[in-house]
């Protein structure tokens, strides 16, 4: 089995219906290796549904991950918003675990004008409480703050790696496209490998063996991300990225978030497979 699996963020467009089960079936038919459950508008899947999803994924050999709701801010001013944000991450982790998913991703926070160090400490405290609760529940899902694409959003590689070193069972979701959009740089082989090296130095080789990656095309401006695009409509150098992932023998999942979903997921997978064969 491949060390690096490719799949879509949500059910592929060409699935029979938009349901998660049909998404898993279609992913398997297409020859993809993984799929991200998009709980981005809320965790609406119940426990019985999650069990069925888990059985289907196991039967079809599709590895699952989950994306927590967008409405999360671990640096919110209001205590009730913090509690609601924590609840959404916890609920994602609980349903993901029943589905057999080993990794969940979430958007940590907005700075809201705070100095980044202050936002970091606030987010770390509230994420720590979540991790304590999951430990009490014996939930061993990896909880992954995502590298974010807008300058107003918490989530630089440093911030995400710091959380990962300070909190047990927290690891990065490395959205290479977001970091490119945020900086206007990080779009070459050298720059991609610099991120991989940083991860290896901070978290050890094991982190590169267990990566959760997001990739898509992207439109961006001075404030970073504007919107996701298909790879062939954007300047994102995905072949350079795939070469870097291959050369560092990165393992885990690559979730494609291009608007065309499976088309770009298949493009990434085919390109990666071709690179492996050129060795
Ligand atoms: Zn995301």
Boltz pocket constraint, residues with backbone or C-beta under 6 A from the ligand:
constraints:
  - pocket:
      binder: B
      contacts: [[A, 67], [A, 105], [A, 106], [A, 107], [A, 146]]
      max_distance: 6.0
